[in-house]
Amino acid sequence: MDTALLDTLFAQSAVGLVVLDPDLRVVRANSLVDAAHVQEMIGDHFTDVYRLDRPDLADEVLRGVLAGEGPVHGRLVRGRLRRLPGADRSFKVSAYRLDGPGDRPLGLLAAVVDVTERERARCREECLAAVREAVGGSLDVAETCRALVGALVPEFADLAVVEVVDDVLRGAEPPVGPLGPDVPLRRADPDGGTRHLSFRTPYALAVSDLRPRLVQLTPDTAWLDADPDSARLIRSAGAHSLIAVPLTLRGAVLGLLSLYRCGDTEPYDEHDVSLARTAATRTALSIDNARRYERDHVIASTVQRRLLPQYDGDQAAVETAHVLLPGRDSGCWFDTIALSGARTALVVGSVAGQGLQTAIAMGQLRTVIQALAGLDLEPDEMLARLNDTAERLAVERAALPRADALHDEPLAAACVYAVYDPFTRTCTLARAGNPAPVVVAPDGSARPLDVPEGPGLFSADSAPFATATLILEEGSLLAFCTDALLPDADAAARIREALAEPGRGLPELCDAVVYGLPAGSRPDGAALLLVRTGTVPANRVATWDLPHDRTTPATARVLVRDRLQGWNLDEDTIDATELIVSELVTNADRYGTPPLRLRLLLGATLTCEVHDSSEVAPHLRHARTADEGGRGLFIVSQLATHWGTRHGPQGKTLWTEQDLPAPPGPTSAGRGRPAGEPDPPADRRGGEVPGRPPGE
């Protein structure tokens, strides 16, 4: 019975059986081990029969079983039978000790199962699982390609190259296959080079008929001379097997995946092609999602750029520079707005979120600020009215159908609004959820600035906004930033340190702030507005305190003509300004209360201001034909480019702005000085009025 059992086991067993003596030499083996060479392996050492990749480890494990350490079950090893050609295969080996009388070891019984195909299938499943986990988690094309390479190398490929149609990287629609030879592909790696596919290669064929190619490579492969770059890569890597798979989606070609096996690795087969096709399909879908996101980002960035100031406008008494850091956040903005009286409004804000809708919301808020700035509102009132607009925008979004993606997307924004007056050298500001600006004195020292923080725009908090007023030295620096650049006190200290060099230009200081960002930080969009404060040159302004009587309009006309002639302005501008000043002063004399003050400002435009202590603002009337009065402000509105009224704690100011004509030549006729260039100033503040006896 024992003999029959042993013979049957060796003849009909489904696994290879090898009997070893105590020296690990083959005593007996069945036909599943190697039917043609069973007798030839008798007496050979086990590790000579199976050329294992780790023979020393196999010998150690088998001797451990002989020593009584217990059997070994299903240990996976790599190797091949000595007399069989081909690549290494995978085996599962189990070893059991054969005991004789007195438990003396007679040898070992080794069961050897070839699990090569099973291991290959398992490796393919693991690779597919790795691809599913790694690919698709990013909306960046380059990151998606890197994730694919990381999932395939080295388990499935020794070398992987992903190339994407160049226009697809910028969000363009992918071309419909077949891919033409003039379409460049860009490698998705740090080198990022581009190439055109030669038509005599498997790469070009794969993107032409949209079918993968399996190619075994040899030094004599015919098409290598048509693609020298690929030939160099193949030779340097020692590649012997290639799969070229097009990255396609709905008939459009997004790129190409090339997989290589090198050295002693097994060549690819048709089962591997199936895996490569599955991985390429998932990658193509992820790249297309990233492409669509990139397209939306490009559109949003374009809209944002068009909604931002297109040039640094010259302001009367401040110097400005800005930096807009690119990123996924398309809701950052800044503004410098010229106000009446040589004042400047300074704005920085941000809308949370990404994409086109965020850029649109930013544009809406910026437009509201531009419109409200002309009303000369105080910063706290400006933010209150801006928040009213924000609330209406939030209500409109909430009213969208539930199926709309924007319905449940919340709105959040922050803003800081400041007004700088060069005559008082004050900066009045308020903020809504935005960090307070950083202030640096002309000597480089930091200035403390305590600005109460108001609630963010679109916030449910109904707390009022508060203002802070700071008197600044001429040449002070203010840095207005979005919260991405000013997240904490350390960031503010870094910005102050970067700005502590008063002799440098503002563009250089903007760069220094960016250079000082911590290593590895990458804000998703940020805005920085730098402002250096100044004053209006004395020879560009004239101010008079006027009496409150009927002769004042005539006196004002004389003063204005004398000053404008000193500034070398043309006669038409002088006549129009005389009439404007006469009407404004007459209005103030009739309906206002003293004291009365007239001021002229010469800059890019000519500004006239008449101040009185009354709070009552005049209104433009449309007089009828028979009316004797009511035409003053109408005349002013026709002669001036802009006009308006601003209120302050000591009354109101009526102001006008007139555009100045371009000078006809390099010098004004008969004056020897360029037109519009002022004469040396005469200080008229508190001085005597021409044409009136002293003391009158």
Buried (B, 14 or more C-beta within 10 A) or exposed (E): EEEEEEEEEBEEEEBBBBBBBBEBBBBBBBEBBBEEBBEEBBEBBBBBBBBBEEBEEBBEBBBEBBEEEEEBEEEEBBBBBBEEEEEBBBBBBBBBBBEEEEEEBBBBBBBBBBBBEEBBEEBBEEBBEBBEEBBBEBBBBBBBBBBBBEBBBEEBBBBBBBBBBBBBBEBBEBBEBBBBEEBEBBBBBEEEEEBEBBEEBBBBBBBBEBBBBBBEBEEEBEBBEBBEEBBEBBEEBBBBBBBBBBBBBEEBBBBBBBBBBBEEBBBBEEEBBEBBBBBBBBBBBBBBBBBEBBBBBEBBBEBBEEBBBEEEEEBBBBBBBBBBBBBBBBBBBBBBBBBBBBBBBBBBBBBBBBBBBBBBBBBBBBEBBEEBBBEBBBBBBBBBBBBEBBBEBBEEBEEEEEEEEEEEEEBBBBBBBBBBBBBEBBBBBBBBBBBBBBBBBBEBEBBEBEBBBBBBBBBEEEEEBBBBEBEBEEBBBBBBBBBBBBEEEEBBEBBBBBBBEBEEEBEEBBBBBBEBBEEEEEBEBBBBBBBBBBBBEEBBBBBBBBBEEEBBBEBBBBBBBBBBEBBBBBEEBBEBBBBBBBBBBBBBBEEBEBBBBBBBBBBEBBBBBBBBBBEEEBEEEEEEEEEEEEBBBBBBBEBBEBBBBBBEEEBBBBBBBBEBEEBEEEBBEEEEEEBBBBEEBEEBEEEEBEEEEEEE
